[in-house]
Structure formats: structure tokens, C-alpha cells
Amino acid sequence: MQVKERGVILIPIDFTKQSLLAIKQSYNLAKYTHSKLVLLHVYEKSGDESYEALNKLTKQTEQESGVPTEFMNVKGDIYEETDRVAEEINATLIIAGLESHMKFRNIMGTSASKLVRKAPCPVITIRGNDHRDGCENILLPLDLSLESREKVDACVQFAQYFGASIRILGVFDPKDAPYENQLLAYCHQVKQFIKAKGVSCSNKSIPAENVAETVVEYANKIECDLIMIMNKPALGVAEFFGGTAAQRIVDISNIPVLTIQPMKRESLTHFGTGF
């Protein structure tokens, strides 16, 4: 019988509270997805390798998590090396704590947004200080773009892993009635699709001009554990969840944000009839 190859969760660390929190946040997900953990320490100058501390942290992580754990120690830029290593080891997920030394270089500035935008796999960014053992509620903001629809299957998979509910959120320009009507109909379709997969789901629509702030405020109001957004290379006039809006959500959210990378193909196979 062929043994299924383990997935790889990559966690950039700098030994600060936030990066150590990112490690702990990975435990359950690693177990559910049968993944191993790879702790990535990127240092800028010789003498900062921290091999002893890395070795100790790796052993501690493996003991606490119960999953295989390795470490990598590379010299270079934290943002560039995280993406490069993720591609090199075929990582299935990156989990990054944002309140670390990276904040002094403006984590959502050019370099950091590039990390999320150019990552070869999904990225979970963690800015808050709450340690979440599981995931009960996932917020799924939607627009009408094809890329946004790709999130649905990924969101269902996460919900099934954790036994979580999905809360759909449609945010629309209060001055764009035609878009509002289309979005409401689409959100209802998605809710029916998700429920057919055996996942609890509800939907809500909110008129707003400040999309990112509205998403994060609503996520806190309903006590979500994860916000799922799509990283899109292009942004249409009415497509909110890409470009600067997506970056803004990551920048201000105290709730973990999962950024899904769009599929590299010209056309999309939609989720059943009507999608």
C-alpha cells in the first residue's frame, strides 16, 4: 500500500511572542491535514544563526504538537526567503505571525505584501494575541469575481477539518443596486452549495464603502476564528476582495486571515449547476 506523502506547513520564526504563537496555532491544522512542520529562521548577518535555540524549539514543538517537525536556517531577506523556501519544499501552507521584528519594516508595506501576494501556496497571517485551539466560525467574504468563487471549495475543506460553520458576508457599494442584487443572489447560491456539503452556513449582506474595516468589524462581532480572502492579481471596478482591500484586511485584522492563491488556469470549473 502506498503511503500518502505528508503536507508541509512552513512557519517563519524570529523567537518573538508572535512568531511562537504562530507555531502553536499550527498544531491542530498539522494534525488534521497530516502535515509536518518546518520552522524557518531567516537571519541577515553571520553570527545570528541561532542553531542551538532552533534545535531546542524544534524538539519542543515536535513534542507539544505530536507531529514531525524540522527547521531550516537561511541567510537573506525574511520575505523573499519565505516564498523561495516555500516553493523549494513544496509547502502546502505558510503560517506567519505579523507582530515580530518584521513590523519594523512595515509588515504590510512593499516587502510584506509581496510575501503574501507572491507566495506559492495559501498563507495564514496572525496579528492578534489570542491562541485559538480550534476553529468554530469561518468568515467568507464574497464578491462576484471568478477568483472569489475559488475560495468556496477551500473554505468547505477547512470547515470540514474543524467541524466549523461558515458565515458568508457580501459587502456592496450602497450606490450600486444592480451589483447588490447580483451579489445577494450569488451569496444565496453559495449558501445552498455549502449546506449541501453538510456544513452549517449562514449569509449576511452589508452596504459599506470601507470594505476591509467592515469585514473585520463584522468578524469580531460574530466572533469568527478565521477570515478567508482571495489573493487576486487584478481588480475589477466592483471586485472588492483583491488588491489593496485584501491587503488592508490582513493589515488591520486581529483575527487570523487565510489568503488563498488563485488557480493558474484560464478558465474555472464552477461548483455544480449554476456556478
C-alpha positions in Angstrom: 0.0 0.0 0.0 1.3 3.4 -1.0 1.8 5.8 2.0 0.4 9.3 1.3 3.1 11.9 1.4 2.7 14.4 4.2 1.9 18.0 3.5 4.3 20.7 4.7 3.4 23.8 6.9 6.1 26.4 6.8 6.4 28.8 9.7 8.8 31.8 9.6 10.1 32.5 13.1 12.2 35.0 14.9 11.7 33.8 18.5 9.3 36.7 19.4 5.9 36.1 21.0 4.0 36.5 17.8 6.1 34.0 15.8 6.0 31.5 18.6 2.2 31.9 18.7 2.1 31.1 15.0 3.8 27.8 15.8 1.2 26.9 18.4 -1.6 27.9 16.1 -0.3 25.3 13.6 -0.7 22.2 15.8 -4.3 21.2 15.1 -4.1 22.1 11.5 -1.0 20.0 11.1 -2.7 17.0 12.7 -5.9 17.4 10.7 -4.0 17.7 7.4 -1.4 15.1 8.2 1.3 17.7 7.7 4.8 18.1 9.1 6.0 21.5 10.4 9.1 23.3 9.1 10.3 26.2 11.2 12.2 28.7 9.0 14.6 31.1 10.6 16.0 33.8 8.3 19.0 35.8 9.6 20.5 38.8 8.0 24.2 38.5 9.1 26.6 35.8 10.1 26.5 35.2 13.9 22.7 35.3 14.1 22.1 31.7 13.0 20.8 30.6 16.5 21.3 26.9 15.8 21.1 25.9 19.4 17.8 27.8 20.1 16.4 26.5 16.8 17.2 22.9 17.7 15.6 23.3 21.1 12.5 25.0 19.7 12.1 22.3 17.1 12.3 19.5 19.6 9.9 21.3 21.9 7.4 21.9 19.0 7.5 18.2 17.9 6.9 17.1 21.5 4.0 19.5 22.0 2.4 19.1 18.7 2.8 15.4 18.2 3.7 15.9 14.5 7.1 15.7 12.7 9.0 19.0 13.0 12.1 20.2 11.2 13.9 23.5 11.0 15.7 25.5 8.3 18.2 28.3 8.8 18.9 30.5 5.8 20.6 33.9 5.3 18.7 36.6 3.4 15.5 38.7 3.4 12.7 37.3 5.5 10.0 38.0 2.8 11.9 36.7 -0.2 13.3 33.7 1.6 9.9 32.6 3.0 8.4 32.5 -0.5 11.6 30.9 -2.0 11.8 28.2 0.6 8.0 27.5 0.4 8.4 26.8 -3.3 11.6 24.8 -2.8 10.0 22.4 -0.2 6.6 22.4 -1.9 4.9 23.8 1.2 1.1 23.4 1.3 0.6 26.3 3.7 2.6 29.2 5.3 1.6 30.5 8.8 3.2 33.8 9.6 2.9 35.9 12.9 2.9 39.6 12.0 3.9 41.2 15.3 7.6 40.4 15.2 10.7 42.1 14.0 9.0 42.3 10.6 6.8 45.1 11.9 9.7 47.4 12.0 10.0 47.1 8.2 6.2 47.8 7.9 4.8 44.3 7.6 2.1 45.4 5.1 4.5 47.6 3.1 6.0 46.6 -0.2 8.1 43.7 1.0 5.4 42.1 3.2 2.5 42.4 0.9 4.8 40.9 -1.7 5.3 37.9 0.6 1.5 37.2 0.6 1.0 38.1 -3.0 3.8 36.0 -4.4 3.6 33.0 -2.1 3.3 29.7 -4.0 0.7 28.4 -1.5 -2.0 29.7 0.8 -0.9 32.0 3.7 -2.4 32.3 7.2 -1.4 35.6 8.8 -1.8 36.1 12.6 -1.8 39.5 14.1 -3.8 39.1 17.3 -2.5 37.7 20.5 -5.3 35.1 21.2 -4.3 31.5 21.0 -7.1 29.6 19.2 -7.1 25.8 19.7 -9.7 25.2 17.0 -11.9 26.9 14.5 -15.6 27.2 15.1 -16.6 30.0 12.7 -15.1 30.9 9.4 -15.9 34.2 7.7 -16.2 34.0 3.9 -16.4 37.5 2.3 -17.6 37.2 -1.3 -17.8 39.3 -4.4 -18.8 38.4 -8.0 -15.4 37.7 -9.4 -14.4 34.2 -10.7 -11.4 34.2 -8.4 -13.5 34.8 -5.4 -15.5 31.7 -6.2 -12.4 29.6 -5.9 -12.5 30.2 -2.1 -15.7 28.3 -1.6 -14.2 24.8 -2.0 -11.2 25.7 0.1 -13.5 27.1 2.8 -15.6 24.0 2.8 -12.5 21.8 3.3 -11.3 23.9 6.2 -14.8 23.8 7.8 -14.9 20.0 7.4 -11.5 19.7 9.0 -12.5 21.6 12.1 -16.3 21.0 12.2 -16.7 24.7 11.7 -19.6 26.8 10.5 -19.2 29.2 7.5 -20.5 32.7 7.7 -20.9 34.3 4.2 -20.5 38.1 4.0 -21.4 40.1 1.0 -20.3 43.8 1.1 -21.5 46.1 -1.6 -21.4 49.7 -2.6 -24.7 51.2 -1.4 -24.9 53.2 -4.6 -24.7 50.2 -6.9 -28.1 48.5 -6.9 -27.5 46.1 -9.8 -24.4 44.8 -8.2 -26.2 44.4 -4.9 -28.9 42.3 -6.4 -26.4 40.0 -8.2 -24.4 39.6 -5.1 -27.4 38.8 -2.9 -28.4 36.1 -5.4 -24.9 34.7 -5.6 -24.4 34.6 -1.8 -27.7 32.6 -1.5 -26.4 30.1 -4.1 -23.2 29.7 -2.3 -25.0 29.1 1.0 -27.1 26.4 -0.6 -24.0 24.8 -2.1 -22.2 24.8 1.3 -25.2 23.3 3.1 -25.4 20.6 0.5 -21.8 19.6 1.6 -23.0 19.1 5.1 -21.5 22.3 6.5 -23.5 24.7 8.6 -23.8 28.1 6.8 -25.5 31.5 7.1 -25.2 34.6 5.0 -25.3 38.4 5.6 -25.1 41.4 3.3 -23.9 44.8 4.4 -23.8 48.1 2.4 -20.4 49.8 3.1 -17.8 52.0 1.4 -14.9 50.9 3.8 -14.8 47.2 2.8 -11.9 46.0 4.9 -13.0 47.7 8.1 -16.5 46.4 7.6 -15.2 42.8 7.2 -13.0 42.9 10.2 -15.7 44.6 12.4 -18.3 42.0 11.4 -15.8 39.2 12.0 -15.3 40.4 15.6 -19.0 41.0 16.1 -19.8 37.3 15.4 -16.6 36.0 17.0 -15.1 34.4 13.9 -11.9 32.4 14.2 -10.7 32.8 10.6 -11.3 35.2 7.7 -10.7 33.7 4.3 -9.8 36.0 1.4 -8.5 35.6 -2.2 -5.3 37.0 -3.4 -6.1 38.3 -6.9 -3.6 39.8 -9.4 -6.2 42.1 -11.0 -9.0 44.1 -9.6 -12.2 44.9 -11.4 -14.3 48.0 -10.6 -16.8 46.1 -8.4 -14.4 43.5 -7.1 -13.6 44.3 -3.5 -11.6 41.4 -2.2 -8.4 41.8 -4.1 -5.6 44.4 -4.4 -5.5 46.9 -1.6 -8.7 45.8 0.1 -7.3 42.3 0.7 -4.0 43.7 1.9 -5.9 46.1 4.2 -7.9 43.2 5.8 -4.6 41.4 6.6 -3.1 44.6 7.9 -5.9 45.5 10.4 -7.4 42.2 11.3 -6.8 40.9 14.9 -8.3 37.6 13.7 -6.2 35.1 11.6 -6.6 35.7 7.9 -6.2 32.9 5.3 -5.2 34.2 1.9 -5.8 31.7 -0.9 -3.8 32.0 -4.1 -5.8 31.9 -7.4 -5.5 28.8 -9.6 -3.2 29.2 -12.5 -5.6 28.5 -15.3 -7.5 30.4 -17.9 -11.0 29.1 -17.0 -12.6 27.8 -13.9 -14.8 24.8 -13.4 -17.6 26.1 -11.1 -19.1 24.3 -8.2 -22.0 22.4 -9.8 -25.1 23.7 -11.6 -25.4 27.5 -11.6 -21.9 28.4 -10.6 
